[in-house]
Amino acid sequence: MSQEQPQRPGASQEPIKYGDVFNVTGELASKPIGPKDAAAMQSADNKILGETPKGGAAAVMQSAAIANERAGVVSHNQADVAGDQGVAVIKSDADGDVMITEAVAGQIVGQYRQPDVSAVTTPAMLVDPGSITIGEALEAAAISAADKPIDQSDAAAIQAAEMRATGSSEITPGGIASEAQSAATRNARTQRFEDQATLSDVLSDATAMLPKDKAVTREDAERVVAAEVRNNPGMSTTPGGVGAAMAAAAKRNQNSTI
């Protein structure tokens, strides 16, 4: 996504415009971001995605609108775009994944992709005993994205996976989520790539490290993918990573019951 976190207008009292925070052109670039425009994008996100993505277009617009209103350069009811040319959030297929596109006045202001788990509908109690478990899906990620250094998005996805496996809202002391968070923190302070902990380092024995395990369902995959996307600055999942492995496992489990 090509947006930056908006800054509050300075002494010049110039409003934050669309062109200041998004890669847009023409008349839209010169228009200030108003509260109703931000609310319209948030409403579109919630309608299509069921949530407002952290760091997404709606969040950026909301921050800019608040700063503009506080500076007195836009009114609370101002809507330069939402009531005229409109906002849009579109979900589309993209090579087995879902492409999310956010647009204002016909220009793209945010775009990212995530694994498609929408076709998976199997409840946990109907999953065949031979289905792929959460632990096994995490071990698959340890193979398919073995050399990827763990970052905060990976740690968040692993934490969500552990909680779905155990049915607990607490992180297991000494478990894979705790280890992943520690690895992500260390990696952020480690400059040499070869010295950073990878998914393989943490997830290779995931099944053994989980105190409880269960077959992957659509709901499990959705929670893990959402956690990974929310904590990724690019608002995407890692190819072959934790979210992708969980989505693949959920689809495989669904197909095994047909």
VENKACOR-V197341 format. One record per residue. N is the residue number from 1. RES is the residue in one letter. PHI is phi as a letter, one per 40 degrees, with the letter a starting at -180 (NA if undefined). D_LAST is the distance of its C-alpha to the last C-alpha in Angstrom with 2 decimals. Layout:
n->{N/N}
res->{RES/RES}
phi->{PHI/PHI}
d_last->{D_LAST/D_LAST}
This chain:
n->{1/2/3/4/5/6/7/8/9/10/11/12/13/14/15/16/17/18/19/20/21/22/23/24/25/26/27/28/29/30/31/32/33/34/35/36/37/38/39/40/41/42/43/44/45/46/47/48/49/50/51/52/53/54/55/56/57/58/59/60/61/62/63/64/65/66/67/68/69/70/71/72/73/74/75/76/77/78/79/80/81/82/83/84/85/86/87/88/89/90/91/92/93/94/95/96/97/98/99/100/101/102/103/104/105/106/107/108/109/110/111/112/113/114/115/116/117/118/119/120/121/122/123/124/125/126/127/128/129/130/131/132/133/134/135/136/137/138/139/140/141/142/143/144/145/146/147/148/149/150/151/152/153/154/155/156/157/158/159/160/161/162/163/164/165/166/167/168/169/170/171/172/173/174/175/176/177/178/179/180/181/182/183/184/185/186/187/188/189/190/191/192/193/194/195/196/197/198/199/200/201/202/203/204/205/206/207/208/209/210/211/212/213/214/215/216/217/218/219/220/221/222/223/224/225/226/227/228/229/230/231/232/233/234/235/236/237/238/239/240/241/242/243/244/245/246/247/248/249/250/251/252/253/254/255/256/257/258}
res->{M/S/Q/E/Q/P/Q/R/P/G/A/S/Q/E/P/I/K/Y/G/D/V/F/N/V/T/G/E/L/A/S/K/P/I/G/P/K/D/A/A/A/M/Q/S/A/D/N/K/I/L/G/E/T/P/K/G/G/A/A/A/V/M/Q/S/A/A/I/A/N/E/R/A/G/V/V/S/H/N/Q/A/D/V/A/G/D/Q/G/V/A/V/I/K/S/D/A/D/G/D/V/M/I/T/E/A/V/A/G/Q/I/V/G/Q/Y/R/Q/P/D/V/S/A/V/T/T/P/A/M/L/V/D/P/G/S/I/T/I/G/E/A/L/E/A/A/A/I/S/A/A/D/K/P/I/D/Q/S/D/A/A/A/I/Q/A/A/E/M/R/A/T/G/S/S/E/I/T/P/G/G/I/A/S/E/A/Q/S/A/A/T/R/N/A/R/T/Q/R/F/E/D/Q/A/T/L/S/D/V/L/S/D/A/T/A/M/L/P/K/D/K/A/V/T/R/E/D/A/E/R/V/V/A/A/E/V/R/N/N/P/G/M/S/T/T/P/G/G/V/G/A/A/M/A/A/A/A/K/R/N/Q/N/S/T/I}
phi->{NA/b/b/b/c/c/b/c/d/c/c/c/g/c/c/c/b/d/c/c/b/b/c/b/b/g/c/d/d/c/c/c/c/b/d/c/c/c/c/c/c/c/c/c/d/c/c/c/b/g/a/b/d/c/g/c/c/c/c/c/c/c/c/c/c/c/c/c/c/c/c/g/b/a/c/c/c/c/a/c/b/d/c/b/c/g/b/a/b/b/b/a/c/a/f/g/b/b/c/b/b/b/b/b/f/g/b/c/b/a/a/a/b/a/d/c/b/c/c/c/b/c/c/d/c/b/c/c/d/c/c/c/c/c/d/c/c/c/c/c/c/c/c/c/b/d/c/c/c/c/b/c/c/c/c/c/c/c/c/c/c/c/c/c/c/c/g/b/c/b/c/c/d/g/c/c/c/c/c/c/c/c/c/c/c/c/c/c/b/b/c/c/d/c/c/c/c/b/d/c/c/c/b/c/b/d/d/c/c/c/c/b/a/a/c/c/b/d/c/c/c/c/c/c/c/c/c/c/c/d/b/b/d/c/f/a/b/c/d/g/c/c/c/c/c/c/c/c/c/c/c/c/c/c/c/c/c/c}
d_last->{38.01/41.67/43.17/45.66/46.44/49.15/52.62/54.92/57.65/60.92/64.49/64.13/61.81/59.69/56.29/53.08/51.86/48.52/49.99/50.87/47.31/45.10/45.40/46.39/49.32/51.66/52.57/49.53/50.72/53.99/52.59/52.62/49.44/49.84/48.20/46.62/45.10/43.52/42.30/40.75/38.75/37.65/36.55/34.56/32.83/31.94/30.66/28.38/27.53/28.06/30.83/33.89/33.29/36.02/38.30/36.81/38.93/39.22/40.47/42.99/44.19/44.61/46.74/48.85/49.33/50.49/52.93/54.24/54.78/56.53/58.77/59.67/58.66/56.04/55.93/53.27/52.30/52.47/49.63/50.57/47.14/44.65/46.56/47.51/45.18/42.32/39.57/35.95/32.75/30.07/26.50/25.42/23.03/24.71/23.15/19.84/21.83/23.28/27.00/29.05/32.39/35.21/38.15/41.56/43.55/41.31/41.78/39.10/40.02/36.84/33.82/31.20/27.61/24.78/21.21/18.71/16.40/16.30/12.79/11.44/11.34/9.97/13.08/14.61/14.68/10.96/10.43/10.26/13.93/13.54/12.43/15.15/17.90/20.34/23.02/21.15/20.39/24.11/25.09/23.10/25.22/28.25/27.63/26.56/29.34/31.57/34.93/34.38/36.99/35.62/36.69/36.33/33.04/31.51/33.13/31.82/28.22/28.63/30.23/27.39/24.91/27.19/27.56/23.84/23.57/26.63/26.38/29.99/31.87/34.32/34.36/34.54/38.06/38.00/34.23/32.40/32.82/36.52/36.88/35.12/37.44/40.46/39.44/39.02/42.44/44.08/42.60/44.02/47.42/47.07/48.19/47.54/43.96/44.15/45.08/42.07/39.21/35.87/32.20/32.38/35.34/33.61/29.92/30.14/30.10/27.99/25.99/29.32/30.93/28.47/29.73/26.26/22.81/19.27/15.77/15.71/14.37/15.03/18.29/19.42/19.01/20.79/23.64/24.18/24.16/26.52/28.83/29.08/29.81/32.35/34.31/34.38/37.46/35.57/32.84/30.14/27.93/28.80/26.94/25.09/26.40/25.12/23.43/21.84/20.57/19.10/17.37/15.95/14.79/13.12/11.18/10.34/9.29/7.02/5.37/5.65/3.80/0.00}
